[in-house]
Amino acid sequence: MLLEAVNLAAERGGETVFSNVSFVLRSGEGLVVTGPNGVGKSTLLRTVAGLLPSVAGSVRFEGDDEFGEVAGACHYLGHQNAMKPSLTVVENLGFWQAFFGNAHMESGEALDMVGLGDVGHLPFGYLSTGQRRRVAIAKLLVSYRPVWIVDEPTAGLDRASEAQFASLMRAHLEDGGMVLAATHHPLGLEGAKELRMGG
């Protein structure tokens, strides 16, 4: 499989945020996007995921017709966790599994993988900041998508949870998946490429 961006450019509020950004990811590869705040890391990830339009350039995914275009091949984990506070953790994960299709793990198994096997019955809104982030990470596991696009994925996590997520990302890469991550902190992805934005 291959994910390729060629000469991407994007705007925010009519101002160019970045331009001429290109990269190639193949099965089993990760790319870490770094740089100071405001240089467009989050905008780049949203553009690649198909959540924002580009003003120039292109993104393509190929190698698995099951997922079609780029957006269909991607899991996106942004700053917000995209969960309903009043629904239980299991209900939230069940919604996302039904929405994405391609069931990969049961909710309970995914929660075990992030160390939260005992919170499935609780409303999401009852959880701590770190627990909420770990549930959002579990969302990546309940349905299969070859491309994980994650924006500051370890925000709110303690060191043990950071290490746990690094292990999940490495397993995804070993299975032939791809990871595109924006971060200010090391993610434990040895061998990943780096794209430095803003100089």
C-alpha positions as CSV (number, residue, x, y, z in Angstrom):
1,M,0.0,0.0,0.0
2,L,1.1,3.6,-0.5
3,L,0.0,7.0,0.7
4,E,1.5,9.9,-1.2
5,A,1.1,13.7,-0.9
6,V,2.5,15.8,-3.7
7,N,3.1,19.6,-3.3
8,L,0.2,20.1,-0.9
9,A,-0.8,23.6,0.1
10,A,-3.5,24.7,2.5
11,E,-5.0,28.0,3.8
12,R,-6.6,29.1,7.0
13,G,-8.6,32.3,7.1
14,G,-7.4,33.1,3.5
15,E,-3.8,32.9,4.5
16,T,-1.4,30.2,3.3
17,V,-0.5,27.9,6.2
18,F,1.9,25.7,4.3
19,S,2.8,24.9,0.7
20,N,4.8,22.4,-1.4
21,V,4.6,19.6,1.2
22,S,5.3,16.2,-0.2
23,F,5.9,12.8,1.3
24,V,5.5,9.1,0.6
25,L,4.5,6.4,3.1
26,R,4.4,2.7,2.3
27,S,3.2,-0.3,4.3
28,G,4.9,-0.5,7.6
29,E,6.2,3.0,7.6
30,G,5.6,5.9,10.0
31,L,6.0,9.7,9.5
32,V,6.3,12.1,12.4
33,V,5.5,15.7,11.7
34,T,7.2,18.2,13.9
35,G,7.6,21.9,14.2
36,P,6.5,24.9,16.4
37,N,2.9,25.8,17.1
38,G,1.1,27.5,14.2
39,V,3.1,26.1,11.3
40,G,0.2,23.9,10.0
41,K,0.9,20.4,11.5
42,S,-2.8,19.9,12.4
43,T,-3.9,21.4,9.1
44,L,-1.7,19.1,7.2
45,L,-3.1,16.0,8.9
46,R,-6.7,17.2,8.4
47,T,-6.0,17.8,4.8
48,V,-4.4,14.4,4.2
49,A,-7.4,12.8,6.0
50,G,-9.8,14.6,3.7
51,L,-11.3,16.8,6.4
52,L,-10.0,20.0,4.9
53,P,-9.6,20.9,1.2
54,S,-6.2,21.5,-0.2
55,V,-5.6,24.6,-2.3
56,A,-2.9,22.9,-4.3
57,G,-1.4,19.5,-4.7
58,S,-2.8,16.1,-4.3
59,V,-3.1,13.1,-1.9
60,R,-3.5,9.5,-3.1
61,F,-3.9,6.1,-1.5
62,E,-3.4,2.9,-3.4
63,G,-2.9,-0.8,-2.9
64,D,-6.2,-1.8,-1.3
65,D,-9.4,-1.3,-3.3
66,E,-11.6,-2.1,-0.3
67,F,-11.0,1.4,1.1
68,G,-11.3,3.4,-2.1
69,E,-10.1,7.0,-1.7
70,V,-7.8,8.3,1.0
71,A,-10.5,9.2,3.5
72,G,-11.8,5.7,3.5
73,A,-8.4,4.3,4.4
74,C,-7.8,6.6,7.4
75,H,-8.5,6.7,11.1
76,Y,-8.2,10.2,12.3
77,L,-7.5,11.0,16.0
78,G,-7.5,14.8,16.5
79,H,-7.3,17.0,19.6
80,Q,-10.9,16.2,20.5
81,N,-11.8,12.6,21.3
82,A,-15.1,12.5,19.3
83,M,-17.1,10.8,22.0
84,K,-20.6,11.5,23.4
85,P,-20.2,12.3,27.1
86,S,-23.7,10.8,28.0
87,L,-23.1,7.5,26.3
88,T,-21.2,4.7,27.9
89,V,-17.7,3.9,26.8
90,V,-18.9,0.7,25.1
91,E,-21.8,2.5,23.4
92,N,-19.4,5.1,22.0
93,L,-17.0,2.4,20.7
94,G,-19.9,0.5,19.3
95,F,-21.1,3.5,17.4
96,W,-17.7,4.1,15.8
97,Q,-17.4,0.4,14.9
98,A,-20.8,0.5,13.2
99,F,-19.9,3.8,11.5
100,F,-16.5,2.6,10.1
101,G,-17.3,-1.0,9.5
102,N,-14.5,-3.5,9.1
103,A,-14.8,-4.8,12.6
104,H,-11.4,-5.6,14.0
105,M,-11.8,-6.0,17.8
106,E,-14.6,-6.2,20.2
107,S,-15.0,-3.1,22.4
108,G,-13.9,-5.1,25.5
109,E,-10.8,-6.4,23.9
110,A,-9.8,-2.9,22.6
111,L,-10.3,-1.4,26.1
112,D,-8.1,-4.2,27.5
113,M,-5.4,-3.2,25.0
114,V,-5.4,0.4,26.4
115,G,-5.6,-0.7,30.1
116,L,-9.3,0.2,30.6
117,G,-11.1,-3.1,30.7
118,D,-13.2,-2.1,33.7
119,V,-14.7,1.2,32.5
120,G,-16.8,0.1,29.6
121,H,-20.1,0.5,31.5
122,L,-19.3,4.1,32.6
123,P,-20.6,7.2,30.8
124,F,-17.6,8.7,28.8
125,G,-18.2,12.0,30.6
126,Y,-17.3,10.4,33.9
127,L,-13.7,9.6,32.8
128,S,-10.5,11.5,33.6
129,T,-8.7,13.3,30.8
130,G,-6.2,10.5,30.4
131,Q,-8.9,7.8,30.4
132,R,-10.8,9.7,27.7
133,R,-7.7,9.8,25.5
134,R,-7.1,6.1,26.0
135,V,-10.8,5.4,25.0
136,A,-10.2,7.5,21.8
137,I,-7.2,5.4,21.1
138,A,-9.3,2.2,21.5
139,K,-11.5,3.6,18.7
140,L,-8.5,3.0,16.4
141,L,-8.7,-0.7,17.3
142,V,-12.4,-1.6,17.0
143,S,-12.4,-1.1,13.2
144,Y,-9.6,-1.7,10.8
145,R,-8.1,1.2,8.7
146,P,-4.6,0.9,7.2
147,V,-3.7,4.5,7.8
148,W,-3.6,6.0,11.3
149,I,-3.5,9.8,11.3
150,V,-3.0,11.0,14.9
151,D,-2.6,14.6,16.1
152,E,-0.8,15.0,19.5
153,P,-2.0,11.5,20.4
154,T,-0.3,11.3,23.7
155,A,-1.8,14.6,25.1
156,G,-3.1,13.9,28.6
157,L,-1.4,10.5,28.9
158,D,1.0,9.4,31.6
159,R,4.2,7.7,30.8
160,A,2.9,4.2,31.1
161,S,0.0,5.0,28.7
162,E,2.4,6.7,26.3
163,A,4.5,3.5,26.2
164,Q,1.4,1.4,25.7
165,F,0.3,3.6,22.7
166,A,3.8,3.4,21.2
167,S,3.5,-0.4,21.4
168,L,0.1,-0.3,19.6
169,M,1.5,1.9,16.8
170,R,4.5,-0.4,16.4
171,A,2.1,-3.4,16.1
172,H,0.0,-1.6,13.5
173,L,3.2,-0.9,11.5
174,E,4.3,-4.5,11.8
175,D,1.0,-5.6,10.4
176,G,1.6,-3.4,7.3
177,G,-0.3,-0.3,8.4
178,M,0.9,3.3,8.2
179,V,1.1,6.0,10.9
180,L,1.1,9.8,10.2
181,A,1.6,11.6,13.5
182,A,2.0,15.2,14.5
183,T,3.7,15.7,17.9
184,H,5.9,17.8,20.1
185,H,7.1,14.8,22.0
186,P,8.9,11.5,21.1
187,L,6.4,8.8,20.3
188,G,8.6,5.8,20.5
189,L,8.5,5.1,16.8
190,E,12.0,4.0,16.0
191,G,12.8,4.3,12.3
192,A,10.0,6.6,11.5
193,K,10.6,9.3,9.0
194,E,10.4,13.0,10.1
195,L,8.8,15.9,8.3
196,R,9.9,19.2,9.9
197,M,7.5,22.1,9.2
198,G,8.3,25.8,9.7
199,G,12.0,25.8,9.0
